[in-house]
Amino acid sequence: MQKPGVLNLNEAAELLGVPKRRLYDITNVLEGVDLIEKIGKNSIKWRDQSEFTNSVTYQKLNKENVELINEEIGLDKFIQSVSSSLKLAKEDPTDAFYSYSLLTDFRSLDNFKNKMLIAVKAPKDSSSSIEVVDPNETQKFEVIIKNENGGPLNSFVCPEDINENIEENLGRPGMVRCASTS
């Protein structure tokens, strides 16, 4: 009969369907940071964590975790609110006449001045997603835009000078090219 809080690694490996070696790798790491201790040849148990859970570091981390969870909940509510507002605006026939944006609208906002803007045109009633790859990981700036409906997407770099002709800007050498895949 096994003592409470003690885990037999042979039984755990069989139950999880993993090689014992993988469990021993994990237990060696946990033992190295004093979270578990070996009991006999194939058994382990958690160390008493009361010292850690009562520490100032733990309390700070726990408080930060709660704050981050609350921030995430707030952001989720905000996203839901914006999504429902956008859905209502898209479905309201009185707003259909105004459902477009001009380049001058974006360039007149301080957040978009001196920034690269990429315009994407998708088919009507399609759904698209945008993913920005972390440039620190790939050493290059990469944006992935997918149309969930499989339709074509057209994209182009918007000129910084709103008086420029967009068609002329697209043909200018050295401009960013947007590759697309279907």
Backbone torsions as a table, in degrees:
resi	resn	phi	psi	omega
1	MET	NA	133.7	-176.7
2	GLN	-88.1	144.7	178.1
3	LYS	-74.0	150.0	176.7
4	PRO	-62.0	139.3	178.9
5	GLY	83.7	-2.0	179.4
6	VAL	-104.0	136.1	-178.2
7	LEU	-118.7	126.9	175.2
8	ASN	-86.5	120.0	-174.9
9	LEU	-68.0	-31.8	177.4
10	ASN	-64.0	-45.5	179.0
11	GLU	-65.3	-40.0	-179.7
12	ALA	-64.6	-42.5	179.8
13	ALA	-63.0	-41.2	179.3
14	GLU	-67.0	-44.9	-179.3
15	LEU	-62.8	-41.1	-178.4
16	LEU	-83.5	-16.3	-179.3
17	GLY	70.3	36.1	179.2
18	VAL	-122.4	157.1	177.4
19	PRO	-64.8	143.3	179.5
20	LYS	-59.0	-33.6	-178.0
21	ARG	-57.4	-39.3	179.1
22	ARG	-63.6	-41.4	178.7
23	LEU	-65.5	-38.3	178.7
24	TYR	-66.2	-35.9	175.7
25	ASP	-59.9	-45.8	-179.4
26	ILE	-65.5	-45.2	-178.2
27	THR	-65.7	-32.8	177.4
28	ASN	-64.3	-39.5	177.7
29	VAL	-65.9	-47.8	-179.5
30	LEU	-62.9	-35.8	177.5
31	GLU	-69.5	-35.6	179.2
32	GLY	-63.6	-28.6	178.3
33	VAL	-103.3	19.4	174.2
34	ASP	59.0	35.1	175.7
35	LEU	-94.5	-27.2	178.0
36	ILE	-132.2	166.2	172.8
37	GLU	-136.7	147.3	-179.7
38	LYS	-79.6	136.4	176.5
39	ILE	-120.2	104.1	-177.7
40	GLY	76.2	-162.4	-174.1
41	LYS	-78.3	-44.2	-172.6
42	ASN	-121.0	19.1	-176.8
43	SER	-125.9	150.4	177.9
44	ILE	-135.5	163.0	170.9
45	LYS	-147.9	153.3	177.9
46	TRP	-69.1	141.7	174.7
47	ARG	-75.7	163.1	176.9
48	ASP	-65.2	119.3	-175.4
49	GLN	-97.5	6.0	-175.2
50	SER	-62.3	-34.6	177.9
51	GLU	-63.0	-43.2	-178.5
52	PHE	-68.9	-47.1	-175.8
53	THR	-68.1	-19.1	177.4
54	ASN	-93.6	-3.6	-176.1
55	SER	-74.8	158.1	178.6
56	VAL	-64.7	-39.5	179.5
57	THR	-60.4	-45.4	179.4
58	TYR	-62.0	-44.2	-179.0
59	GLN	-62.0	-41.9	178.2
60	LYS	-63.5	-46.5	-179.6
61	LEU	-63.6	-40.2	179.6
62	ASN	-64.7	-42.4	178.5
63	LYS	-64.1	-43.3	178.5
64	GLU	-62.9	-39.3	178.6
65	ASN	-62.0	-44.8	179.0
66	VAL	-62.4	-42.6	178.7
67	GLU	-62.5	-41.4	179.2
68	LEU	-67.1	-38.1	177.1
69	ILE	-63.4	-44.1	178.3
70	ASN	-64.0	-38.5	177.3
71	GLU	-64.7	-41.3	178.6
72	GLU	-62.8	-41.7	178.1
73	ILE	-61.6	-43.5	178.0
74	GLY	-62.2	-42.3	178.5
75	LEU	-66.2	-39.5	177.3
76	ASP	-61.3	-41.9	178.4
77	LYS	-65.0	-40.7	178.9
78	PHE	-63.2	-45.2	178.8
79	ILE	-60.8	-42.6	179.4
80	GLN	-63.6	-41.9	179.7
81	SER	-64.1	-46.3	179.9
82	VAL	-64.8	-40.8	179.5
83	SER	-62.4	-43.3	-179.8
84	SER	-69.8	-36.6	176.5
85	SER	-64.1	-41.8	178.3
86	LEU	-64.3	-41.1	179.0
87	LYS	-62.9	-44.2	178.4
88	LEU	-62.3	-42.0	-179.4
89	ALA	-65.7	-38.0	179.3
90	LYS	-68.1	-32.1	-175.8
91	GLU	-88.1	-14.0	-177.8
92	ASP	-79.8	115.1	-177.0
93	PRO	-64.4	-25.0	179.9
94	THR	-71.0	-22.3	179.3
95	ASP	-89.2	-10.3	-175.3
96	ALA	-57.5	-36.7	-178.7
97	PHE	-63.2	-29.8	-175.7
98	TYR	-102.6	14.0	-172.8
99	SER	-88.4	58.4	174.5
100	TYR	-152.2	162.3	177.9
101	SER	-129.8	145.3	176.6
102	LEU	-101.5	153.5	176.8
103	LEU	-57.6	-37.6	179.5
104	THR	-62.9	-30.4	177.4
105	ASP	-61.5	-44.9	-179.0
106	PHE	-72.2	-45.8	-176.6
107	ARG	-66.9	-20.2	178.9
108	SER	-78.8	-13.5	178.7
109	LEU	-86.3	136.4	-178.1
110	ASP	-58.1	-36.1	-178.0
111	ASN	-64.7	-20.8	-176.5
112	PHE	-107.2	0.8	178.4
113	LYS	-74.6	140.8	179.0
114	ASN	57.0	31.3	177.7
115	LYS	-124.1	150.9	175.3
116	MET	-76.8	127.8	176.4
117	LEU	-114.6	134.3	176.4
118	ILE	-118.4	121.0	178.6
119	ALA	-92.1	137.6	179.1
120	VAL	-125.4	127.9	177.7
121	LYS	-111.3	123.7	179.8
122	ALA	-116.6	156.9	177.5
123	PRO	-60.7	151.4	179.6
124	LYS	-57.9	142.6	178.3
125	ASP	60.8	24.0	175.3
126	SER	-100.4	165.7	-179.4
127	SER	-123.1	127.9	-177.5
128	SER	-125.2	155.8	175.8
129	SER	-128.6	148.8	-179.1
130	ILE	-123.6	131.7	177.4
131	GLU	-125.9	129.6	176.9
132	VAL	-108.0	118.0	-178.6
133	VAL	-78.2	137.3	-179.3
134	ASP	-62.5	116.5	-177.9
135	PRO	-64.0	-21.2	177.9
136	ASN	-68.8	-28.3	-179.7
137	GLU	-81.9	-40.4	-173.0
138	THR	-101.9	-7.6	-176.7
139	GLN	63.1	17.6	174.5
140	LYS	-152.0	156.8	179.4
141	PHE	-88.0	124.3	-175.4
142	GLU	-135.6	131.4	177.0
143	VAL	-120.5	128.6	179.2
144	ILE	-113.6	120.8	179.8
145	ILE	-118.3	125.1	-178.7
146	LYS	-122.9	137.2	173.0
147	ASN	-95.4	115.5	-176.2
148	GLU	-62.7	-24.6	-178.9
149	ASN	-89.1	-4.3	178.3
150	GLY	82.0	2.3	179.9
151	GLY	-76.1	170.5	-178.0
152	PRO	-73.7	148.8	174.0
153	LEU	-120.6	134.9	175.3
154	ASN	-112.2	135.1	-179.9
155	SER	-139.0	151.8	176.0
156	PHE	-156.2	156.2	179.3
157	VAL	-83.2	129.3	-179.7
158	CYS	-82.8	137.4	-179.7
159	PRO	-69.3	150.5	177.3
160	GLU	-74.7	-34.7	178.1
161	ASP	-87.0	109.7	-174.1
162	ILE	-70.1	-6.4	176.9
163	ASN	-88.2	-10.6	-180.0
164	GLU	-71.9	154.3	174.9
165	ASN	-82.8	124.2	-175.9
166	ILE	-60.7	-41.1	-178.8
167	GLU	-61.8	-39.8	177.3
168	GLU	-65.0	-39.8	-178.3
169	ASN	-63.9	-37.3	-178.9
170	LEU	-65.8	-30.6	-178.4
171	GLY	-87.4	-4.1	-175.9
172	ARG	-70.5	132.9	178.7
173	PRO	-63.4	147.0	177.4
174	GLY	88.4	-4.1	178.1
175	MET	-74.6	155.2	178.9
176	VAL	-67.6	133.2	176.3
177	ARG	-97.6	139.5	179.8
178	CYS	-106.1	111.8	177.9
179	ALA	-82.9	145.9	178.5
180	SER	-132.9	146.8	174.5
181	THR	-131.1	146.7	-179.2
182	SER	-103.7	NA	NA
